[in-house]
Amino acid sequence: MKKIFRSAVAICLIVVTLLSFAGCGAKSDVKKLIIRFEKHCNVLDINSMLECLSPSISKTVNLATDILGLLTNTDTEALLDKLADILTSEKGWSGKEFFSSIQIQIEDVAVHETDATVLSTVNYTAFKKEHSKSATFKCVLKDGKWYISSISFK
C-alpha cells in the first residue's frame, strides 16, 4: 500500500511540475514578440512591425497602403518610405527620435490558452522630452504564432 501511495504522490508531483512549466513556453514566446516589435519600431521597419500585428490588422493596413498607392500612383514600398519620411520630418517632431527611443519594459505576462495580456511601461522621447506610459498589449495565438492584437495606453 505504501508503494502505491508513493507512486501516486510521485505522479502527482510530476504532473504539477509539468503543468507549472506548460505556460512558460507561451510566456517566453509572447515576451519575444514584444521585444521583436520594439526592435522593429526602433529601426522604423514598418513591414516587420506589421508582421508582429494580428493578420487582420496588418491586412487592413496593407490594403489601405495599397489603395493609397493606387490613388497616388505609387507602389506600396515607396509609399511606406514616404510615410517614414513624413514621420521623420515634421517640424519640431522627430519620428526617428521617437521610434528609435521606444523601450518597452515588460512587467507581467498572463497567458490564457490562445490569448495573452502583457502589462508594460513604454518609455520614449518626443519633442526632445522623455515620456513614460503604462501600456497593455493584447496578444493572440493564431496558427501556432503569437501576434499583437491591440495596444492601449494609460
NORTA-V81125 format. One record per residue. RES is the residue in three letters. PHI is phi in whole degrees, 0 to 359 (none if undefined). D_FIRST is the distance of its C-alpha to the first C-alpha in Angstrom with 2 decimals. Layout:
((RES:PHI:D_FIRST) (RES:PHI:D_FIRST))
//
This chain:
((MET:none:0.00) (LYS:299:3.81) (LYS:295:5.37) (ILE:294:5.22) (PHE:299:6.24) (ARG:298:8.64) (SER:298:9.89) (ALA:296:10.62) (VAL:297:12.36) (ALA:298:14.21) (ILE:296:15.37) (CYS:300:16.56) (LEU:297:18.40) (ILE:296:20.01) (VAL:297:21.14) (VAL:298:22.56) (THR:297:24.30) (LEU:296:25.80) (LEU:294:26.97) (SER:290:28.60) (PHE:268:30.56) (ALA:300:31.46) (GLY:279:34.51) (CYS:297:35.66) (GLY:297:37.45) (ALA:295:39.23) (LYS:301:40.21) (SER:297:41.58) (ASP:296:43.51) (VAL:294:45.03) (LYS:300:46.06) (LYS:299:47.65) (LEU:300:49.55) (ILE:295:51.02) (ILE:297:51.95) (ARG:296:53.56) (PHE:299:55.50) (GLU:302:56.74) (LYS:297:57.97) (HIS:293:59.80) (CYS:297:61.40) (ASN:301:62.51) (VAL:255:64.52) (LEU:53:65.57) (ASP:267:64.12) (ILE:298:64.35) (ASN:300:63.03) (SER:290:59.89) (MET:299:59.51) (LEU:297:59.67) (GLU:295:56.96) (CYS:278:54.59) (LEU:271:55.43) (SER:309:54.00) (PRO:307:55.85) (SER:295:57.39) (ILE:287:58.96) (SER:295:60.14) (LYS:296:61.60) (THR:295:63.55) (VAL:296:64.87) (ASN:297:65.77) (LEU:298:67.52) (ALA:298:69.47) (THR:291:70.53) (ASP:296:71.50) (ILE:295:73.64) (LEU:299:75.22) (GLY:297:75.86) (LEU:295:77.52) (LEU:294:79.63) (THR:260:80.69) (ASN:57:80.98) (THR:232:78.51) (ASP:288:75.52) (THR:302:72.09) (GLU:297:71.69) (ALA:294:75.12) (LEU:296:74.35) (LEU:296:71.17) (ASP:297:73.28) (LYS:296:75.80) (LEU:299:73.08) (ALA:298:71.89) (ASP:297:75.56) (ILE:298:75.96) (LEU:294:72.84) (THR:253:74.18) (SER:234:77.85) (GLU:296:78.11) (LYS:300:80.43) (GLY:79:78.53) (TRP:237:75.22) (SER:241:73.53) (GLY:300:70.88) (LYS:298:70.20) (GLU:300:69.71) (PHE:298:67.42) (PHE:295:65.24) (SER:289:65.09) (SER:268:64.06) (ILE:299:61.09) (GLN:230:57.93) (ILE:254:54.75) (GLN:262:52.28) (ILE:283:48.90) (GLU:258:47.25) (ASP:203:44.30) (VAL:231:42.88) (ALA:241:40.84) (VAL:250:39.67) (HIS:229:38.79) (GLU:54:38.19) (THR:251:41.82) (ASP:222:43.69) (ALA:213:43.82) (THR:237:45.76) (VAL:245:47.12) (LEU:268:48.61) (SER:208:51.18) (THR:241:54.44) (VAL:253:57.30) (ASN:254:60.00) (TYR:201:63.33) (THR:245:67.04) (ALA:216:69.67) (PHE:53:73.33) (LYS:63:72.77) (LYS:235:70.35) (GLU:280:66.66) (HIS:227:64.51) (SER:215:60.88) (LYS:226:59.18) (SER:284:55.69) (ALA:223:54.62) (THR:241:51.89) (PHE:260:51.27) (LYS:261:49.63) (CYS:236:48.17) (VAL:223:47.09) (LEU:264:45.16) (LYS:229:47.20) (ASP:52:46.55) (GLY:79:44.08) (LYS:232:46.58) (TRP:273:46.98) (TYR:225:50.37) (ILE:277:52.01) (SER:257:52.87) (SER:195:54.57) (ILE:225:55.54) (SER:235:56.53) (PHE:243:58.15) (LYS:239:58.51))
//
